[in-house]
Every structure is written in structure tokens, then in C-alpha cells.
Amino acid sequence: MKVAWIKQHEPDFSVKSMCRFMSVSRSAYYGWLERPQIAIEKDDAELVEVIKTLF
């Protein structure tokens, strides 16, 4: 959850400062970016888009 928030706000703040604030190592964040999404994460992303469209 923390790393997803960091990814979402990457254009606004530096990764280094967000990782420090959220107590996440930068290597963990970049490792998370590199790993493939699992099926449930893909489903969640699709549902988020549907919810945004409805509201």
C-alpha cells in the first residue's frame, strides 16, 4: 500500500523523501516497480478505473 502511494505521487515529490517519510527503503520501492503484477492487482486496477468512471 505504501509503495503504491509513492508511485501515485512520484510526479509531485521526490522518491527519496517519500520513501523516508513512509519508512520504505528505496530498494524495496524500485523492486516493487520491477516485479510483475499478480492477477488480483490487475483486477483491482481495473475496478478502480470503473469506479472513477462511475463517479
C-alpha distance matrix in Angstrom:
0.0 3.8 5.5 5.2 6.4 8.8 10.0 10.7 12.6 14.3 17.6 17.8 17.1 17.7 15.0 16.9 16.8 13.1 12.4 15.0 13.9 10.3 12.2 10.8 13.8 14.6 15.7 12.4 10.9 14.1 14.1 10.9 12.6 15.8 14.9 15.8 13.6 14.4 16.2 13.8 11.3 14.4 15.5 12.5 13.0 16.6 16.2 14.4 17.4 19.8 18.6 18.8 22.2 23.4 22.6
3.8 0.0 3.8 5.4 5.2 6.3 8.8 9.9 10.8 12.2 15.7 15.5 14.2 14.5 11.9 13.4 13.1 9.5 8.7 11.3 10.2 6.7 8.8 7.7 10.9 11.8 13.6 10.7 9.0 12.5 13.3 10.7 12.3 15.7 15.6 17.2 15.7 17.1 19.3 17.3 14.4 17.3 18.8 15.8 15.7 19.5 19.3 17.0 19.7 22.5 21.1 20.8 24.3 25.7 24.5
5.5 3.8 0.0 3.8 5.3 5.0 6.2 8.6 9.9 10.3 14.0 14.6 13.4 13.1 10.0 12.1 12.7 9.4 8.2 11.6 11.5 8.6 10.1 7.6 9.8 9.6 11.0 8.4 5.8 9.0 10.1 7.4 8.6 12.1 12.4 14.2 13.2 15.2 17.8 16.5 13.2 15.7 17.9 15.4 14.7 18.5 19.1 16.9 19.1 22.2 21.4 20.9 24.1 26.0 25.1
5.2 5.4 3.8 0.0 3.8 5.4 5.0 6.2 8.7 9.8 13.0 14.0 13.8 14.3 11.8 14.6 14.9 11.4 11.3 14.7 14.0 11.2 13.5 11.3 13.5 12.9 14.3 11.7 8.9 11.2 12.2 9.0 9.2 12.8 12.9 13.7 11.9 14.0 16.0 14.4 10.9 13.1 15.0 12.3 11.2 15.0 15.5 13.2 15.3 18.4 17.7 17.1 20.3 22.2 21.5
6.4 5.2 5.3 3.8 0.0 3.8 5.4 5.0 6.3 8.5 11.5 11.5 11.2 12.5 10.7 13.4 12.9 9.1 10.1 13.1 11.6 9.4 12.5 11.3 13.9 13.5 15.7 13.5 10.5 13.2 14.9 12.1 12.1 15.9 16.5 17.4 15.7 17.7 19.5 17.6 14.2 16.2 17.7 14.6 13.5 17.0 17.1 14.1 16.2 19.3 18.0 16.9 20.4 22.2 20.8
8.8 6.3 5.0 5.4 3.8 0.0 3.8 5.4 5.2 5.9 9.5 9.7 8.6 9.1 7.0 9.8 9.8 6.4 7.3 10.7 10.0 8.4 11.1 9.5 11.5 10.4 13.0 11.6 8.2 10.6 13.0 11.0 10.6 14.4 15.7 17.3 16.4 18.9 21.1 19.8 16.2 18.0 20.1 17.4 15.8 19.4 20.1 17.2 18.8 22.2 21.2 19.8 23.1 25.2 23.8
10.0 8.8 6.2 5.0 5.4 3.8 0.0 3.8 5.5 5.2 8.4 10.0 10.0 10.4 8.3 11.8 12.6 9.6 10.3 13.9 13.7 12.1 14.5 12.2 13.5 11.7 13.5 12.3 8.6 9.8 12.2 9.9 8.4 12.2 13.7 14.8 14.0 16.9 19.0 18.1 14.4 15.6 18.0 15.7 13.5 17.0 18.2 15.4 16.5 20.1 19.7 18.2 21.1 23.6 22.7
10.7 9.9 8.6 6.2 5.0 5.4 3.8 0.0 3.8 5.7 7.7 8.8 10.0 11.6 10.7 14.2 14.1 11.0 12.6 15.9 14.8 13.4 16.4 14.8 16.6 15.1 17.2 15.8 12.2 13.6 15.9 13.3 11.8 15.5 16.7 17.2 15.7 18.4 19.8 18.6 14.9 15.7 17.6 14.9 12.6 15.7 16.5 13.3 14.2 17.7 17.0 15.1 18.1 20.6 19.3
12.6 10.8 9.9 8.7 6.3 5.2 5.5 3.8 0.0 3.8 5.5 5.4 6.3 8.7 8.7 12.0 11.3 8.6 11.2 13.9 12.7 12.2 15.5 14.4 16.2 14.6 17.3 16.5 12.9 14.4 17.2 15.2 13.9 17.5 19.2 20.2 19.1 21.8 23.5 22.2 18.5 19.5 21.4 18.6 16.3 19.4 20.0 16.6 17.4 20.9 19.9 17.6 20.7 23.1 21.3
14.3 12.2 10.3 9.8 8.5 5.9 5.2 5.7 3.8 0.0 3.8 5.4 5.5 6.4 6.2 9.9 10.3 8.4 10.5 13.4 13.2 13.1 15.7 14.1 14.9 12.5 15.2 15.1 11.4 12.1 15.3 14.0 12.1 15.5 17.8 19.2 18.7 21.9 23.9 23.2 19.4 20.2 22.6 20.2 17.7 20.8 22.0 18.9 19.4 23.1 22.5 20.3 23.0 25.7 24.3
17.6 15.7 14.0 13.0 11.5 9.5 8.4 7.7 5.5 3.8 0.0 3.8 6.0 7.7 9.1 12.4 12.5 11.3 13.9 16.4 16.0 16.4 19.1 17.8 18.5 15.9 18.6 18.7 15.0 15.3 18.7 17.4 15.1 18.2 20.7 21.7 21.3 24.5 26.2 25.6 21.8 22.1 24.4 22.1 19.2 21.9 23.2 19.9 19.8 23.4 23.0 20.2 22.6 25.5 24.0
17.8 15.5 14.6 14.0 11.5 9.7 10.0 8.8 5.4 5.4 3.8 0.0 3.8 7.1 9.4 12.1 11.0 10.0 13.3 15.2 14.1 15.1 18.1 17.5 18.7 16.7 19.8 19.8 16.3 17.2 20.6 19.4 17.6 20.9 23.2 24.4 23.7 26.8 28.5 27.4 23.6 24.3 26.3 23.6 21.1 23.8 24.6 21.0 21.3 24.7 23.7 20.9 23.6 26.2 24.1
17.1 14.2 13.4 13.8 11.2 8.6 10.0 10.0 6.3 5.5 6.0 3.8 0.0 3.8 6.4 8.6 7.3 6.9 10.2 11.7 11.1 12.5 15.1 14.7 15.7 13.8 17.2 17.5 14.3 15.5 19.0 18.1 16.8 20.1 22.5 24.3 23.9 26.9 29.0 27.9 24.2 25.3 27.5 24.7 22.5 25.6 26.4 23.0 23.6 27.1 26.1 23.6 26.5 28.9 26.9
17.7 14.5 13.1 14.3 12.5 9.1 10.4 11.6 8.7 6.4 7.7 7.1 3.8 0.0 3.8 5.4 5.5 6.3 8.6 10.1 10.7 12.3 14.1 13.2 13.3 11.0 14.4 15.4 12.5 13.2 16.9 16.7 15.5 18.4 21.1 23.3 23.5 26.6 29.1 28.3 24.6 25.9 28.4 25.9 23.7 27.0 28.1 24.9 25.7 29.3 28.5 26.2 29.1 31.7 29.9
15.0 11.9 10.0 11.8 10.7 7.0 8.3 10.7 8.7 6.2 9.1 9.4 6.4 3.8 0.0 3.8 5.6 5.2 5.9 8.5 9.8 10.3 11.7 10.1 10.0 7.5 10.8 11.6 8.7 9.7 13.2 13.1 12.3 15.2 17.7 20.2 20.5 23.5 26.2 25.5 21.9 23.4 26.1 23.7 21.8 25.3 26.4 23.6 24.6 28.2 27.6 25.7 28.7 31.2 29.8
16.9 13.4 12.1 14.6 13.4 9.8 11.8 14.2 12.0 9.9 12.4 12.1 8.6 5.4 3.8 0.0 3.8 5.6 5.3 6.3 8.7 10.1 10.4 9.5 8.7 6.8 10.4 11.8 9.9 11.0 14.3 14.9 14.7 17.2 19.7 22.5 23.1 25.9 28.8 28.1 24.7 26.5 29.1 26.7 25.1 28.7 29.7 26.9 28.2 31.7 30.9 29.2 32.3 34.6 33.1
16.8 13.1 12.7 14.9 12.9 9.8 12.6 14.1 11.3 10.3 12.5 11.0 7.3 5.5 5.6 3.8 0.0 3.8 5.5 5.1 6.1 8.6 9.8 10.1 10.5 9.7 13.4 14.2 12.2 14.1 17.1 17.2 17.1 20.0 22.2 24.8 24.9 27.5 30.2 29.1 25.6 27.6 29.9 27.1 25.6 29.2 29.8 26.7 28.2 31.6 30.3 28.5 31.8 33.9 32.0
13.1 9.5 9.4 11.4 9.1 6.4 9.6 11.0 8.6 8.4 11.3 10.0 6.9 6.3 5.2 5.6 3.8 0.0 3.8 5.4 5.0 6.0 8.3 8.3 9.8 9.2 12.9 12.6 10.3 12.7 15.6 14.8 14.9 18.2 20.0 22.3 21.9 24.4 27.0 25.6 22.2 24.3 26.4 23.5 22.2 25.7 26.2 23.1 24.8 28.1 26.8 25.2 28.5 30.5 28.7
12.4 8.7 8.2 11.3 10.1 7.3 10.3 12.6 11.2 10.5 13.9 13.3 10.2 8.6 5.9 5.3 5.5 3.8 0.0 3.8 5.4 5.1 5.7 4.8 6.0 6.1 9.7 9.3 7.7 10.5 12.9 12.6 13.5 16.4 18.0 20.7 20.6 22.9 25.8 24.6 21.4 23.8 26.1 23.4 22.4 26.2 26.7 24.1 25.9 29.2 28.1 26.9 30.3 32.2 30.7
15.0 11.3 11.6 14.7 13.1 10.7 13.9 15.9 13.9 13.4 16.4 15.2 11.7 10.1 8.5 6.3 5.1 5.4 3.8 0.0 3.8 5.5 5.1 6.3 7.3 8.4 11.8 11.9 11.1 13.8 16.0 16.0 17.1 19.8 21.4 24.2 24.2 26.3 29.2 27.9 24.8 27.3 29.5 26.7 25.9 29.6 29.9 27.2 29.2 32.4 31.0 29.8 33.3 35.0 33.3
13.9 10.2 11.5 14.0 11.6 10.0 13.7 14.8 12.7 13.2 16.0 14.1 11.1 10.7 9.8 8.7 6.1 5.0 5.4 3.8 0.0 3.8 5.6 7.9 10.2 11.3 14.7 14.1 12.8 15.9 18.1 17.4 18.4 21.6 22.8 25.3 24.7 26.6 29.2 27.4 24.4 26.9 28.7 25.6 24.9 28.6 28.5 25.5 27.7 30.7 29.0 27.7 31.3 32.8 30.8
10.3 6.7 8.6 11.2 9.4 8.4 12.1 13.4 12.2 13.1 16.4 15.1 12.5 12.3 10.3 10.1 8.6 6.0 5.1 5.5 3.8 0.0 3.8 5.5 8.9 10.5 13.4 11.8 10.7 14.3 15.9 14.7 16.2 19.4 20.1 22.4 21.6 23.3 25.8 23.9 21.0 23.9 25.5 22.4 22.1 25.8 25.6 23.0 25.4 28.3 26.6 25.8 29.4 30.8 29.0
12.2 8.8 10.1 13.5 12.5 11.1 14.5 16.4 15.5 15.7 19.1 18.1 15.1 14.1 11.7 10.4 9.8 8.3 5.7 5.1 5.6 3.8 0.0 3.8 6.6 9.4 11.8 10.5 10.6 14.0 15.2 14.7 16.8 19.4 20.0 22.8 22.4 23.9 26.8 25.1 22.5 25.5 27.3 24.5 24.4 28.1 28.1 25.8 28.3 31.2 29.7 29.1 32.7 34.1 32.5
10.8 7.7 7.6 11.3 11.3 9.5 12.2 14.8 14.4 14.1 17.8 17.5 14.7 13.2 10.1 9.5 10.1 8.3 4.8 6.3 7.9 5.5 3.8 0.0 3.8 6.4 8.4 6.7 7.0 10.4 11.4 11.0 13.2 15.7 16.4 19.3 19.2 20.9 24.0 22.7 19.9 22.8 25.0 22.5 22.2 26.0 26.4 24.2 26.6 29.6 28.6 28.0 31.4 33.1 31.8
13.8 10.9 9.8 13.5 13.9 11.5 13.5 16.6 16.2 14.9 18.5 18.7 15.7 13.3 10.0 8.7 10.5 9.8 6.0 7.3 10.2 8.9 6.6 3.8 0.0 3.8 5.3 5.2 6.4 8.8 9.8 10.8 12.7 14.6 15.7 19.1 19.7 21.7 25.1 24.3 21.5 24.2 26.7 24.6 24.1 27.8 28.7 26.6 28.7 31.9 31.2 30.5 33.7 35.7 34.6
14.6 11.8 9.6 12.9 13.5 10.4 11.7 15.1 14.6 12.5 15.9 16.7 13.8 11.0 7.5 6.8 9.7 9.2 6.1 8.4 11.3 10.5 9.4 6.4 3.8 0.0 3.8 5.4 5.0 6.1 8.3 9.7 10.6 12.4 14.4 17.7 18.8 21.3 24.6 24.3 21.2 23.3 26.2 24.3 23.2 26.8 28.1 26.0 27.6 31.0 30.6 29.5 32.6 34.9 33.9
15.7 13.6 11.0 14.3 15.7 13.0 13.5 17.2 17.3 15.2 18.6 19.8 17.2 14.4 10.8 10.4 13.4 12.9 9.7 11.8 14.7 13.4 11.8 8.4 5.3 3.8 0.0 3.8 5.4 5.2 5.9 8.4 9.8 10.5 12.3 15.9 17.5 19.8 23.4 23.5 20.7 22.8 25.9 24.4 23.5 27.1 28.6 26.9 28.5 31.8 31.7 31.0 33.9 36.2 35.6
12.4 10.7 8.4 11.7 13.5 11.6 12.3 15.8 16.5 15.1 18.7 19.8 17.5 15.4 11.6 11.8 14.2 12.6 9.3 11.9 14.1 11.8 10.5 6.7 5.2 5.4 3.8 0.0 3.8 5.6 5.0 6.1 8.7 9.9 10.6 14.1 15.0 17.0 20.6 20.3 17.6 20.1 22.9 21.4 20.9 24.5 25.7 24.2 26.1 29.3 29.0 28.7 31.7 33.7 33.2
10.9 9.0 5.8 8.9 10.5 8.2 8.6 12.2 12.9 11.4 15.0 16.3 14.3 12.5 8.7 9.9 12.2 10.3 7.7 11.1 12.8 10.7 10.6 7.0 6.4 5.0 5.4 3.8 0.0 3.8 5.4 5.1 6.4 8.9 10.3 13.3 13.9 16.4 19.7 19.3 16.2 18.4 21.2 19.5 18.4 22.1 23.4 21.6 23.2 26.6 26.3 25.6 28.6 30.8 30.2
14.1 12.5 9.0 11.2 13.2 10.6 9.8 13.6 14.4 12.1 15.3 17.2 15.5 13.2 9.7 11.0 14.1 12.7 10.5 13.8 15.9 14.3 14.0 10.4 8.8 6.1 5.2 5.6 3.8 0.0 3.8 5.3 5.0 6.4 8.9 12.1 13.6 16.6 20.0 20.3 17.2 18.7 22.0 20.7 19.3 22.7 24.6 22.9 24.1 27.5 27.8 26.9 29.6 32.1 31.7
14.1 13.3 10.1 12.2 14.9 13.0 12.2 15.9 17.2 15.3 18.7 20.6 19.0 16.9 13.2 14.3 17.1 15.6 12.9 16.0 18.1 15.9 15.2 11.4 9.8 8.3 5.9 5.0 5.4 3.8 0.0 3.8 5.4 5.2 6.4 10.1 12.0 14.4 18.1 18.6 16.0 17.7 21.0 20.1 19.2 22.6 24.4 23.3 24.7 27.9 28.3 27.9 30.5 32.9 32.8
10.9 10.7 7.4 9.0 12.1 11.0 9.9 13.3 15.2 14.0 17.4 19.4 18.1 16.7 13.1 14.9 17.2 14.8 12.6 16.0 17.4 14.7 14.7 11.0 10.8 9.7 8.4 6.1 5.1 5.3 3.8 0.0 3.8 5.5 5.5 8.4 9.2 11.6 15.1 15.3 12.4 14.4 17.5 16.4 15.7 19.1 20.8 19.6 21.2 24.3 24.7 24.4 27.1 29.3 29.3
12.6 12.3 8.6 9.2 12.1 10.6 8.4 11.8 13.9 12.1 15.1 17.6 16.8 15.5 12.3 14.7 17.1 14.9 13.5 17.1 18.4 16.2 16.8 13.2 12.7 10.6 9.8 8.7 6.4 5.0 5.4 3.8 0.0 3.8 5.8 8.0 9.1 12.4 15.5 16.1 12.8 13.9 17.4 16.5 14.8 18.1 20.2 18.9 19.9 23.2 23.9 23.2 25.6 28.2 28.3
15.8 15.7 12.1 12.8 15.9 14.4 12.2 15.5 17.5 15.5 18.2 20.9 20.1 18.4 15.2 17.2 20.0 18.2 16.4 19.8 21.6 19.4 19.4 15.7 14.6 12.4 10.5 9.9 8.9 6.4 5.2 5.5 3.8 0.0 3.8 6.5 9.1 12.3 15.6 17.0 14.2 14.9 18.6 18.4 16.9 19.7 22.3 21.4 22.2 25.4 26.5 26.0 28.1 30.8 31.1
14.9 15.6 12.4 12.9 16.5 15.7 13.7 16.7 19.2 17.8 20.7 23.2 22.5 21.1 17.7 19.7 22.2 20.0 18.0 21.4 22.8 20.1 20.0 16.4 15.7 14.4 12.3 10.6 10.3 8.9 6.4 5.5 5.8 3.8 0.0 3.8 6.5 9.0 12.6 14.1 11.9 12.9 16.4 16.5 15.7 18.5 20.8 20.5 21.6 24.5 25.6 25.6 27.7 30.1 30.7
15.8 17.2 14.2 13.7 17.4 17.3 14.8 17.2 20.2 19.2 21.7 24.4 24.3 23.3 20.2 22.5 24.8 22.3 20.7 24.2 25.3 22.4 22.8 19.3 19.1 17.7 15.9 14.1 13.3 12.1 10.1 8.4 8.0 6.5 3.8 0.0 3.8 6.4 9.5 11.6 9.8 10.0 13.5 14.3 13.5 15.7 18.4 18.6 19.4 22.0 23.5 23.8 25.5 27.9 29.0
13.6 15.7 13.2 11.9 15.7 16.4 14.0 15.7 19.1 18.7 21.3 23.7 23.9 23.5 20.5 23.1 24.9 21.9 20.6 24.2 24.7 21.6 22.4 19.2 19.7 18.8 17.5 15.0 13.9 13.6 12.0 9.2 9.1 9.1 6.5 3.8 0.0 3.8 6.5 8.1 6.0 6.5 9.9 10.6 10.1 12.5 14.8 15.2 16.3 18.7 20.1 20.7 22.5 24.6 25.7
14.4 17.1 15.2 14.0 17.7 18.9 16.9 18.4 21.8 21.9 24.5 26.8 26.9 26.6 23.5 25.9 27.5 24.4 22.9 26.3 26.6 23.3 23.9 20.9 21.7 21.3 19.8 17.0 16.4 16.6 14.4 11.6 12.4 12.3 9.0 6.4 3.8 0.0 3.8 5.6 5.4 6.5 8.9 10.1 11.0 12.8 14.6 15.7 17.3 19.0 20.3 21.6 23.3 25.0 26.3
16.2 19.3 17.8 16.0 19.5 21.1 19.0 19.8 23.5 23.9 26.2 28.5 29.0 29.1 26.2 28.8 30.2 27.0 25.8 29.2 29.2 25.8 26.8 24.0 25.1 24.6 23.4 20.6 19.7 20.0 18.1 15.1 15.5 15.6 12.6 9.5 6.5 3.8 0.0 3.8 5.5 5.1 6.3 8.7 10.0 10.8 12.4 14.4 15.7 16.8 18.5 20.2 21.5 22.9 24.7
13.8 17.3 16.5 14.4 17.6 19.8 18.1 18.6 22.2 23.2 25.6 27.4 27.9 28.3 25.5 28.1 29.1 25.6 24.6 27.9 27.4 23.9 25.1 22.7 24.3 24.3 23.5 20.3 19.3 20.3 18.6 15.3 16.1 17.0 14.1 11.6 8.1 5.6 3.8 0.0 3.8 5.4 5.0 6.1 8.6 9.8 10.4 12.2 14.4 15.3 16.3 18.3 20.0 21.0 22.4
11.3 14.4 13.2 10.9 14.2 16.2 14.4 14.9 18.5 19.4 21.8 23.6 24.2 24.6 21.9 24.7 25.6 22.2 21.4 24.8 24.4 21.0 22.5 19.9 21.5 21.2 20.7 17.6 16.2 17.2 16.0 12.4 12.8 14.2 11.9 9.8 6.0 5.4 5.5 3.8 0.0 3.8 5.4 5.0 6.2 8.7 9.8 10.5 12.6 14.4 15.2 16.5 18.6 20.1 21.1
14.4 17.3 15.7 13.1 16.2 18.0 15.6 15.7 19.5 20.2 22.1 24.3 25.3 25.9 23.4 26.5 27.6 24.3 23.8 27.3 26.9 23.9 25.5 22.8 24.2 23.3 22.8 20.1 18.4 18.7 17.7 14.4 13.9 14.9 12.9 10.0 6.5 6.5 5.1 5.4 3.8 0.0 3.8 5.4 5.1 6.3 8.7 9.9 10.9 12.7 14.4 15.6 17.0 18.8 20.3
15.5 18.8 17.9 15.0 17.7 20.1 18.0 17.6 21.4 22.6 24.4 26.3 27.5 28.4 26.1 29.1 29.9 26.4 26.1 29.5 28.7 25.5 27.3 25.0 26.7 26.2 25.9 22.9 21.2 22.0 21.0 17.5 17.4 18.6 16.4 13.5 9.9 8.9 6.3 5.0 5.4 3.8 0.0 3.8 5.5 5.1 6.2 8.7 10.1 10.7 12.3 14.3 15.5 16.7 18.5
12.5 15.8 15.4 12.3 14.6 17.4 15.7 14.9 18.6 20.2 22.1 23.6 24.7 25.9 23.7 26.7 27.1 23.5 23.4 26.7 25.6 22.4 24.5 22.5 24.6 24.3 24.4 21.4 19.5 20.7 20.1 16.4 16.5 18.4 16.5 14.3 10.6 10.1 8.7 6.1 5.0 5.4 3.8 0.0 3.8 5.4 5.0 6.2 8.7 9.9 10.4 12.3 14.3 15.3 16.5
13.0 15.7 14.7 11.2 13.5 15.8 13.5 12.6 16.3 17.7 19.2 21.1 22.5 23.7 21.8 25.1 25.6 22.2 22.4 25.9 24.9 22.1 24.4 22.2 24.1 23.2 23.5 20.9 18.4 19.3 19.2 15.7 14.8 16.9 15.7 13.5 10.1 11.0 10.0 8.6 6.2 5.1 5.5 3.8 0.0 3.8 5.4 5.1 6.5 8.9 10.0 10.7 12.6 14.5 15.6
16.6 19.5 18.5 15.0 17.0 19.4 17.0 15.7 19.4 20.8 21.9 23.8 25.6 27.0 25.3 28.7 29.2 25.7 26.2 29.6 28.6 25.8 28.1 26.0 27.8 26.8 27.1 24.5 22.1 22.7 22.6 19.1 18.1 19.7 18.5 15.7 12.5 12.8 10.8 9.8 8.7 6.3 5.1 5.4 3.8 0.0 3.8 5.4 5.2 6.4 8.8 10.0 10.8 12.7 14.6
16.2 19.3 19.1 15.5 17.1 20.1 18.2 16.5 20.0 22.0 23.2 24.6 26.4 28.1 26.4 29.7 29.8 26.2 26.7 29.9 28.5 25.6 28.1 26.4 28.7 28.1 28.6 25.7 23.4 24.6 24.4 20.8 20.2 22.3 20.8 18.4 14.8 14.6 12.4 10.4 9.8 8.7 6.2 5.0 5.4 3.8 0.0 3.8 5.4 5.0 6.1 8.6 9.8 10.6 12.4
14.4 17.0 16.9 13.2 14.1 17.2 15.4 13.3 16.6 18.9 19.9 21.0 23.0 24.9 23.6 26.9 26.7 23.1 24.1 27.2 25.5 23.0 25.8 24.2 26.6 26.0 26.9 24.2 21.6 22.9 23.3 19.6 18.9 21.4 20.5 18.6 15.2 15.7 14.4 12.2 10.5 9.9 8.7 6.2 5.1 5.4 3.8 0.0 3.8 5.5 5.1 6.1 8.6 9.9 10.7
17.4 19.7 19.1 15.3 16.2 18.8 16.5 14.2 17.4 19.4 19.8 21.3 23.6 25.7 24.6 28.2 28.2 24.8 25.9 29.2 27.7 25.4 28.3 26.6 28.7 27.6 28.5 26.1 23.2 24.1 24.7 21.2 19.9 22.2 21.6 19.4 16.3 17.3 15.7 14.4 12.6 10.9 10.1 8.7 6.5 5.2 5.4 3.8 0.0 3.8 5.5 5.1 6.2 8.7 10.0
19.8 22.5 22.2 18.4 19.3 22.2 20.1 17.7 20.9 23.1 23.4 24.7 27.1 29.3 28.2 31.7 31.6 28.1 29.2 32.4 30.7 28.3 31.2 29.6 31.9 31.0 31.8 29.3 26.6 27.5 27.9 24.3 23.2 25.4 24.5 22.0 18.7 19.0 16.8 15.3 14.4 12.7 10.7 9.9 8.9 6.4 5.0 5.5 3.8 0.0 3.8 5.5 5.1 6.3 8.8
18.6 21.1 21.4 17.7 18.0 21.2 19.7 17.0 19.9 22.5 23.0 23.7 26.1 28.5 27.6 30.9 30.3 26.8 28.1 31.0 29.0 26.6 29.7 28.6 31.2 30.6 31.7 29.0 26.3 27.8 28.3 24.7 23.9 26.5 25.6 23.5 20.1 20.3 18.5 16.3 15.2 14.4 12.3 10.4 10.0 8.8 6.1 5.1 5.5 3.8 0.0 3.8 5.4 5.1 6.3
18.8 20.8 20.9 17.1 16.9 19.8 18.2 15.1 17.6 20.3 20.2 20.9 23.6 26.2 25.7 29.2 28.5 25.2 26.9 29.8 27.7 25.8 29.1 28.0 30.5 29.5 31.0 28.7 25.6 26.9 27.9 24.4 23.2 26.0 25.6 23.8 20.7 21.6 20.2 18.3 16.5 15.6 14.3 12.3 10.7 10.0 8.6 6.1 5.1 5.5 3.8 0.0 3.8 5.5 5.3
22.2 24.3 24.1 20.3 20.4 23.1 21.1 18.1 20.7 23.0 22.6 23.6 26.5 29.1 28.7 32.3 31.8 28.5 30.3 33.3 31.3 29.4 32.7 31.4 33.7 32.6 33.9 31.7 28.6 29.6 30.5 27.1 25.6 28.1 27.7 25.5 22.5 23.3 21.5 20.0 18.6 17.0 15.5 14.3 12.6 10.8 9.8 8.6 6.2 5.1 5.4 3.8 0.0 3.8 5.5
23.4 25.7 26.0 22.2 22.2 25.2 23.6 20.6 23.1 25.7 25.5 26.2 28.9 31.7 31.2 34.6 33.9 30.5 32.2 35.0 32.8 30.8 34.1 33.1 35.7 34.9 36.2 33.7 30.8 32.1 32.9 29.3 28.2 30.8 30.1 27.9 24.6 25.0 22.9 21.0 20.1 18.8 16.7 15.3 14.5 12.7 10.6 9.9 8.7 6.3 5.1 5.5 3.8 0.0 3.8
22.6 24.5 25.1 21.5 20.8 23.8 22.7 19.3 21.3 24.3 24.0 24.1 26.9 29.9 29.8 33.1 32.0 28.7 30.7 33.3 30.8 29.0 32.5 31.8 34.6 33.9 35.6 33.2 30.2 31.7 32.8 29.3 28.3 31.1 30.7 29.0 25.7 26.3 24.7 22.4 21.1 20.3 18.5 16.5 15.6 14.6 12.4 10.7 10.0 8.8 6.3 5.3 5.5 3.8 0.0
